[in-house]
């Protein structure tokens, strides 16, 4: 359980083995952490009669504990959590949106594993 919860019932899913953050975690660890996060989210929906769940993983910036963890936070409509995590921005144009999309696509291609025969 988070010691300073956003809402009561705010839980953390933390791998046992030390992993500093998402970017350096083995894919198997990420899969297991997300599988467990899903289990906790389903249980929290039931236990707290929540309307939804917010799952968050900080990576480097705003990561107060340098260990991979996922926050699982039960939500209710009208709970007041507006803009808590991020201020919304707008792209200045469709061209700017497409530029950012293309930069991300290029980086994904650069970091994708090579195709196997």
Residue frames relative to the residue before (quaternion, step in Angstrom):
aa qw qx qy qz dx dy dz
X 1.0000 0.0000 0.0000 0.0000 0.00 0.00 0.00
X 0.4849 -0.6475 0.4983 0.3119 3.57 -1.03 0.81
X 0.4423 -0.7235 0.4708 0.2433 3.61 -0.87 0.96
X 0.7504 0.2011 -0.1405 0.6137 3.59 1.27 -0.37
X 0.0667 -0.8786 0.4715 0.0364 3.58 0.60 1.17
X 0.5210 -0.5801 0.5259 0.3398 3.51 -1.26 0.59
X 0.7446 -0.0317 0.0358 0.6658 3.56 1.07 -0.91
X 0.6154 -0.5303 0.4124 0.4123 3.58 -1.16 0.50
X 0.7413 0.3555 -0.2946 0.4871 3.54 -0.94 0.94
X 0.4057 0.7124 -0.4631 0.3368 3.60 1.34 -0.05
X 0.0768 -0.8263 0.5577 -0.0197 3.56 -0.51 1.25
X 0.2680 -0.7306 0.6041 0.1714 3.54 -1.34 0.36
X 0.1745 -0.7259 0.6534 0.1252 3.54 -1.15 0.72
X 0.0103 0.8219 -0.5601 0.1036 3.54 -0.54 1.27
X 0.3886 -0.7039 0.5282 0.2729 3.61 -0.79 0.90
X 0.5663 -0.6175 0.4329 0.3324 3.57 -1.10 0.70
X 0.7013 0.4181 -0.2569 0.5170 3.56 0.89 -0.93
X 0.5176 -0.6574 0.4463 0.3173 3.57 -1.00 0.79
X 0.0722 0.7228 -0.6825 0.0813 3.51 -1.02 1.04
X 0.4461 -0.7381 0.4280 0.2701 3.59 -0.55 1.11
X 0.7769 -0.2060 0.1555 0.5743 3.61 0.90 -0.89
X 0.7671 -0.4154 0.2647 0.4110 3.53 -1.36 0.25
X 0.6768 0.5414 -0.3091 0.3914 3.59 0.88 -0.87
X 0.7512 0.3558 -0.2063 0.5163 3.59 1.17 -0.48
X 0.4802 0.6818 -0.4289 0.3473 3.59 1.26 0.06
X 0.5063 -0.6086 0.5118 0.3337 3.55 -1.13 0.67
X 0.5959 -0.5911 0.4005 0.3675 3.62 -0.99 0.72
X 0.6208 0.5445 -0.3505 0.4419 3.61 1.05 -0.67
X 0.6368 0.5125 -0.3207 0.4786 3.58 1.06 -0.76
X 0.6360 0.5224 -0.3275 0.4640 3.59 0.95 -0.86
X 0.6449 0.5231 -0.3205 0.4559 3.58 0.93 -0.89
X 0.6875 0.4769 -0.2872 0.4663 3.59 0.86 -0.92
X 0.6459 0.5111 -0.3282 0.4624 3.62 0.93 -0.81
X 0.6819 0.4701 -0.2980 0.4747 3.60 0.92 -0.83
X 0.6084 0.5376 -0.3566 0.4623 3.61 1.05 -0.68
X 0.6823 0.4703 -0.2841 0.4822 3.57 0.92 -0.90
X 0.6105 0.5454 -0.3468 0.4578 3.60 1.07 -0.71
X 0.6249 0.5257 -0.3291 0.4742 3.56 1.04 -0.76
X 0.6479 0.5152 -0.3185 0.4618 3.60 0.92 -0.85
X 0.6708 0.4851 -0.2967 0.4762 3.58 0.91 -0.91
X 0.6394 0.5286 -0.3274 0.4522 3.60 0.98 -0.81
X 0.6503 0.5016 -0.3167 0.4745 3.59 0.93 -0.85
X 0.6647 0.4972 -0.3022 0.4686 3.58 0.94 -0.88
X 0.6542 0.5127 -0.3145 0.4586 3.61 0.98 -0.83
X 0.5926 0.5581 -0.3646 0.4522 3.60 1.01 -0.74
X 0.7058 0.4539 -0.2523 0.4818 3.54 0.93 -0.97
X 0.6992 0.5040 -0.2842 0.4199 3.59 0.74 -1.07
X 0.7921 0.3017 -0.1418 0.5113 3.57 0.96 -0.87
X 0.3595 -0.7449 0.4789 0.2941 3.58 1.32 0.06
X 0.1816 0.8281 -0.5007 0.1748 3.52 1.01 0.97
X 0.4814 -0.6438 0.5147 0.2982 3.54 -1.30 0.45
X 0.7907 -0.0851 0.0807 0.6009 3.57 1.20 -0.51
X 0.3456 -0.7178 0.5692 0.2032 3.52 -1.36 0.03
X 0.1974 -0.7251 0.6455 0.1360 3.54 -1.14 0.72
X 0.0530 -0.7701 0.6349 0.0313 3.59 -0.83 0.98
X 0.0053 -0.8107 0.5812 -0.0704 3.56 -0.84 1.06
X 0.0436 -0.7571 0.6512 0.0287 3.52 -1.12 0.81
X 0.2425 -0.7485 0.5995 0.1467 3.58 -0.61 1.09
X 0.0816 -0.7843 0.6138 0.0380 3.55 -1.05 0.75
X 0.8422 -0.0734 -0.0611 0.5307 3.52 -0.39 1.40
X 0.7743 0.2563 -0.1618 0.5555 3.65 0.35 -1.16
X 0.8329 0.1119 -0.1465 0.5218 3.58 -0.88 1.03
X 0.4897 0.6234 -0.4582 0.4020 3.59 1.20 0.34
X 0.1991 -0.8324 0.5081 0.0961 3.59 0.00 1.30
X 0.7350 0.2532 -0.1776 0.6035 3.59 1.21 -0.46
X 0.3109 -0.7864 0.5003 0.1859 3.62 -0.51 1.11
X 0.5216 0.5521 -0.4531 0.4667 3.56 0.59 1.24
X 0.5419 -0.6369 0.4412 0.3257 3.56 -0.86 0.98
X 0.2205 0.7522 -0.6029 0.1487 3.56 -0.94 0.91
X 0.2596 -0.7395 0.6036 0.1465 3.53 -1.24 0.59
X 0.3068 -0.7207 0.5952 0.1793 3.53 -0.94 0.98
X 0.0876 -0.7586 0.6445 0.0386 3.58 -0.96 0.91
X 0.0118 0.8321 -0.5455 0.0997 3.53 -0.32 1.34
X 0.3446 -0.7355 0.5503 0.1936 3.56 -0.65 1.14
X 0.1535 -0.8013 0.5765 0.0444 3.55 -0.94 0.97
X 0.1335 -0.7412 0.6498 0.1031 3.50 -1.32 0.49
X 0.5623 -0.5743 0.4615 0.3756 3.56 -1.05 0.68
X 0.8209 0.2057 -0.1656 0.5063 3.56 -0.91 0.90
X 0.4074 0.7446 -0.4563 0.2672 3.61 1.19 0.34
X 0.5598 -0.6590 0.3613 0.3491 3.58 1.28 0.06
X 0.5327 0.6438 -0.4056 0.3704 3.61 1.22 0.04
X 0.2096 0.7851 -0.5436 0.2103 3.56 0.63 1.18
X 0.8627 0.0359 -0.0400 0.5028 3.53 -0.83 0.99
X 0.3042 0.7829 -0.4934 0.2258 3.57 1.24 0.32
X 0.7884 0.3644 -0.1772 0.4628 3.56 0.85 -0.93
X 0.8285 0.0011 0.0425 0.5584 3.57 1.01 -0.58
X 0.3545 -0.6642 0.5998 0.2707 3.52 -1.14 0.62
X 0.4046 -0.7141 0.5161 0.2448 3.58 -0.93 0.83
X 0.1545 -0.7590 0.6285 0.0708 3.52 -1.13 0.78
X 0.2634 -0.7177 0.6094 0.2102 3.54 -1.31 0.13
X 0.4771 -0.6080 0.5396 0.3340 3.53 -1.18 0.58
X 0.5171 -0.6575 0.4477 0.3159 3.58 -1.02 0.75
X 0.7947 -0.0176 0.0290 0.6060 3.58 1.22 -0.45
X 0.6502 -0.4765 0.4083 0.4283 3.54 -1.31 0.16
X 0.6149 0.5577 -0.3406 0.4415 3.60 1.05 -0.72
X 0.6491 0.5021 -0.3231 0.4714 3.58 0.98 -0.80
X 0.6189 0.5325 -0.3383 0.4679 3.61 0.98 -0.80
X 0.6862 0.4807 -0.2831 0.4668 3.59 0.86 -0.96
X 0.5989 0.5543 -0.3574 0.4543 3.61 1.08 -0.67
X 0.6827 0.4714 -0.2873 0.4787 3.60 0.88 -0.94
X 0.6126 0.5383 -0.3450 0.4647 3.59 1.02 -0.76
X 0.6983 0.4809 -0.2754 0.4531 3.58 0.84 -0.99
X 0.6202 0.5280 -0.3474 0.4646 3.60 1.05 -0.68
X 0.6588 0.4970 -0.3053 0.4752 3.58 0.98 -0.84
X 0.6355 0.5256 -0.3265 0.4619 3.59 0.94 -0.86
X 0.6583 0.5153 -0.3084 0.4538 3.58 0.93 -0.89
X 0.6645 0.4936 -0.2995 0.4744 3.54 0.97 -0.85
X 0.6144 0.5335 -0.3461 0.4669 3.59 1.04 -0.72
X 0.6546 0.5047 -0.3113 0.4689 3.58 0.93 -0.84
X 0.6439 0.5324 -0.3161 0.4496 3.60 1.00 -0.84
X 0.7712 0.3636 -0.1723 0.4933 3.59 1.06 -0.79
X 0.4735 0.6718 -0.4474 0.3525 3.60 1.25 0.06
X 0.5184 -0.6217 0.4706 0.3511 3.56 -1.08 0.65
X 0.5718 -0.5983 0.4189 0.3737 3.59 -1.07 0.61
X 0.5479 -0.6083 0.4596 0.3442 3.56 -1.13 0.66
X 0.2849 -0.7415 0.5814 0.1761 3.55 -1.11 0.71
X 0.5015 -0.6613 0.4726 0.2964 3.55 -1.17 0.61
